[in-house]
Amino acid sequence: MKNKLLSIHYLRGLAALFVVLFHYRRTLNDVYVQKDLGDIFFNGAFFGVDLFFMISGFVMVYSTKSDSRIISFVLKRFFKIYPVYIFCLLSWLALHLSNLPPLIDIVKSISFIHLNYNSTAPWFGGSIVGTAWTLTYEILFYIIFLVAMQLSQKHRTLICSILIASIFVLVNYYFSGNIGFGTHGKLNYQGTASFILKPLASPLMLEFIYGMITCEIYLKLNTEETYKNASDISRVFLLSSLAIMALMVSKGNIDHGPMNIGIPCLLVLLSAVIYEKYFGLKERKTLQFFADISYPLYLVHLLVSSYMYEIKNLFPFYASLHGFTRMLFLMIISISLSYIIHLLIEVPSSNLARKLLPKRS
């Protein structure tokens, strides 16, 4: 775990798990006496997406604090994201050979472009790989961050934050005449640049700023010189943040966005890294495992559930499962497949990226 923050790593794994539970919640509905049991338990678990964005912002700043090379940045991001994603995309297409989507949708998905920018934000018709709609935002953030880093390594967070916030404000104000923080707002623009402008106008982009600022705070903390009571305060801060998160998620009437579920996500992220700064964290194999497979799990779980739904009539065992047993079965298949993808694709791809990197002079 050299140079890896356990709090960030563990939160990444938990975020992926909560997204899976959010999508699998319907397996618990209309099964028990309480008809909406799945919604009661996991309707707010989508917050994993917002937490993912903030973690990405944090990791970008943390991982580039001593390496601002363009080739390093591009190779690491490409081999981290693309091989696993392409495998999931090709797997989906292979399982739907008899009913393939239009070629334009395949090209869009390969290019991380949403399928329909006239549909509801922030998903914009999503992607062939269901959860991959978020990768469009990730890629745009990477591009802006790379520009900021080339302008100034030292001030990359400040520059990137100004760029993201300025683009968000200017695009919304120019085309719609207002600036809103609701993630379902429509940008009054229908041109060919929608694939860039509409995601950039989404308040979800601001969540990357949350993550970057959190990293800057973490890097500036000094456990020896900071306030004497900071270690005690960090415990209270973490517990309070978790309580606020639990309260907001349990309310049910929440949504994506920096001014909604993004606030407790920010508090949890900030309090977790501060806690680790002062107290450290022990390595937990279970948390480590889910953190390691978080990316393939995030992408593959909807592929598993949709395919099982399509073949349930040919698979009597699955058809006989209901409620928690069906959810558990889907979880086991998704986790197992994610682990295989992690070992056979994700790890070798990351190793290849490191081999391709030129040695630093």
Solvent accessible surface area in square Angstrom, and as a share of the most:
residue,aa,sasa,rsa
1,M,79,0.35
2,K,178,0.75
3,N,119,0.61
4,K,91,0.39
5,L,18,0.09
6,L,14,0.07
7,S,4,0.02
8,I,8,0.04
9,H,9,0.04
10,Y,15,0.06
11,L,17,0.09
12,R,54,0.20
13,G,1,0.01
14,L,63,0.32
15,A,0,0.00
16,A,0,0.00
17,L,30,0.15
18,F,70,0.29
19,V,2,0.01
20,V,0,0.00
21,L,32,0.16
22,F,39,0.16
23,H,49,0.22
24,Y,3,0.01
25,R,21,0.08
26,R,153,0.56
27,T,25,0.14
28,L,0,0.00
29,N,26,0.13
30,D,112,0.58
31,V,61,0.35
32,Y,79,0.30
33,V,149,0.86
34,Q,88,0.39
35,K,122,0.52
36,D,60,0.31
37,L,29,0.14
38,G,0,0.00
39,D,49,0.25
40,I,97,0.49
41,F,104,0.44
42,F,37,0.15
43,N,53,0.27
44,G,2,0.02
45,A,2,0.02
46,F,21,0.09
47,F,14,0.06
48,G,0,0.00
49,V,9,0.05
50,D,0,0.00
51,L,5,0.03
52,F,30,0.13
53,F,1,0.00
54,M,0,0.00
55,I,3,0.02
56,S,18,0.11
57,G,0,0.00
58,F,1,0.01
59,V,34,0.20
60,M,6,0.03
61,V,0,0.00
62,Y,40,0.15
63,S,49,0.32
64,T,5,0.03
65,K,95,0.40
66,S,81,0.52
67,D,18,0.09
68,S,41,0.27
69,R,64,0.23
70,I,88,0.45
71,I,79,0.40
72,S,3,0.02
73,F,10,0.04
74,V,70,0.40
75,L,27,0.14
76,K,71,0.30
77,R,39,0.14
78,F,96,0.40
79,F,29,0.12
80,K,79,0.34
81,I,12,0.06
82,Y,51,0.19
83,P,32,0.20
84,V,1,0.00
85,Y,1,0.00
86,I,40,0.20
87,F,76,0.32
88,C,1,0.01
89,L,1,0.01
90,L,103,0.51
91,S,24,0.15
92,W,52,0.18
93,L,22,0.11
94,A,59,0.46
95,L,71,0.35
96,H,18,0.08
97,L,128,0.63
98,S,117,0.76
99,N,115,0.59
100,L,84,0.42
101,P,28,0.18
102,P,82,0.52
103,L,134,0.67
104,I,102,0.52
105,D,27,0.14
106,I,26,0.13
107,V,73,0.42
108,K,51,0.22
109,S,1,0.01
110,I,70,0.36
111,S,58,0.37
112,F,26,0.11
113,I,47,0.24
114,H,1,0.00
115,L,39,0.19
116,N,68,0.35
117,Y,26,0.10
118,N,101,0.52
119,S,36,0.23
120,T,72,0.42
121,A,6,0.04
122,P,0,0.00
123,W,90,0.32
124,F,11,0.05
125,G,41,0.40
126,G,10,0.09
127,S,18,0.11
128,I,15,0.08
129,V,7,0.04
130,G,32,0.30
131,T,3,0.02
132,A,3,0.02
133,W,20,0.07
134,T,6,0.04
135,L,8,0.04
136,T,8,0.04
137,Y,0,0.00
138,E,16,0.07
139,I,48,0.24
140,L,22,0.11
141,F,0,0.00
142,Y,26,0.10
143,I,95,0.48
144,I,16,0.08
145,F,0,0.00
146,L,34,0.17
147,V,74,0.42
148,A,0,0.00
149,M,4,0.02
150,Q,86,0.38
151,L,121,0.60
152,S,29,0.19
153,Q,54,0.24
154,K,161,0.68
155,H,89,0.40
156,R,13,0.05
157,T,11,0.07
158,L,106,0.53
159,I,38,0.19
160,C,0,0.00
161,S,16,0.10
162,I,93,0.47
163,L,55,0.27
164,I,3,0.01
165,A,37,0.29
166,S,44,0.28
167,I,50,0.25
168,F,3,0.01
169,V,58,0.33
170,L,119,0.59
171,V,15,0.09
172,N,18,0.09
173,Y,141,0.54
174,Y,171,0.65
175,F,52,0.22
176,S,33,0.21
177,G,49,0.48
178,N,91,0.47
179,I,72,0.37
180,G,36,0.35
181,F,91,0.38
182,G,53,0.51
183,T,4,0.02
184,H,77,0.34
185,G,53,0.51
186,K,159,0.67
187,L,14,0.07
188,N,111,0.57
189,Y,45,0.17
190,Q,126,0.56
191,G,31,0.30
192,T,133,0.77
193,A,33,0.25
194,S,10,0.07
195,F,82,0.34
196,I,67,0.34
197,L,34,0.17
198,K,14,0.06
199,P,0,0.00
200,L,19,0.09
201,A,8,0.07
202,S,6,0.04
203,P,6,0.04
204,L,0,0.00
205,M,1,0.01
206,L,20,0.10
207,E,0,0.00
208,F,0,0.00
209,I,21,0.11
210,Y,43,0.16
211,G,0,0.00
212,M,0,0.00
213,I,81,0.41
214,T,1,0.01
215,C,0,0.00
216,E,36,0.16
217,I,69,0.35
218,Y,21,0.08
219,L,63,0.31
220,K,153,0.65
221,L,35,0.17
222,N,63,0.32
223,T,68,0.40
224,E,158,0.71
225,E,143,0.64
226,T,37,0.22
227,Y,178,0.68
228,K,196,0.83
229,N,98,0.50
230,A,14,0.11
231,S,35,0.23
232,D,83,0.43
233,I,104,0.53
234,S,2,0.01
235,R,120,0.44
236,V,95,0.55
237,F,53,0.22
238,L,33,0.16
239,L,124,0.62
240,S,48,0.31
241,S,1,0.01
242,L,83,0.41
243,A,62,0.48
244,I,70,0.35
245,M,16,0.07
246,A,60,0.46
247,L,116,0.58
248,M,48,0.21
249,V,30,0.17
250,S,85,0.55
251,K,128,0.54
252,G,31,0.30
253,N,121,0.62
254,I,22,0.11
255,D,37,0.19
256,H,13,0.06
257,G,1,0.01
258,P,2,0.01
259,M,114,0.51
260,N,50,0.26
261,I,0,0.00
262,G,0,0.00
263,I,71,0.36
264,P,0,0.00
265,C,0,0.00
266,L,42,0.21
267,L,43,0.21
268,V,8,0.05
269,L,0,0.00
270,L,29,0.14
271,S,0,0.00
272,A,12,0.09
273,V,0,0.00
274,I,24,0.12
275,Y,51,0.20
276,E,22,0.10
277,K,55,0.23
278,Y,43,0.16
279,F,72,0.30
280,G,34,0.32
281,L,63,0.31
282,K,144,0.61
283,E,111,0.50
284,R,132,0.48
285,K,183,0.78
286,T,88,0.51
287,L,53,0.26
288,Q,40,0.18
289,F,64,0.27
290,F,35,0.14
291,A,3,0.03
292,D,41,0.21
293,I,0,0.00
294,S,2,0.01
295,Y,26,0.10
296,P,0,0.00
297,L,1,0.01
298,Y,11,0.04
299,L,1,0.01
300,V,0,0.00
301,H,0,0.00
302,L,46,0.23
303,L,17,0.08
304,V,10,0.06
305,S,21,0.14
306,S,41,0.26
307,Y,72,0.27
308,M,16,0.07
309,Y,139,0.53
310,E,95,0.43
311,I,39,0.20
312,K,57,0.24
313,N,133,0.68
314,L,151,0.75
315,F,68,0.28
316,P,101,0.63
317,F,111,0.46
318,Y,7,0.03
319,A,40,0.31
320,S,73,0.47
321,L,25,0.13
322,H,108,0.48
323,G,0,0.00
324,F,93,0.39
325,T,77,0.45
326,R,40,0.15
327,M,12,0.05
328,L,107,0.53
329,F,36,0.15
330,L,3,0.01
331,M,27,0.12
332,I,92,0.47
333,I,65,0.33
334,S,0,0.00
335,I,32,0.16
336,S,54,0.35
337,L,55,0.27
338,S,0,0.00
339,Y,90,0.34
340,I,87,0.44
341,I,3,0.02
342,H,26,0.12
343,L,84,0.42
344,L,127,0.63
345,I,36,0.18
346,E,6,0.03
347,V,55,0.32
348,P,61,0.38
349,S,12,0.08
350,S,30,0.20
351,N,55,0.28
352,L,79,0.39
353,A,3,0.02
354,R,145,0.53
355,K,165,0.70
356,L,92,0.46
357,L,28,0.14
358,P,71,0.45
359,K,197,0.84
360,R,145,0.53
361,S,162,1.05
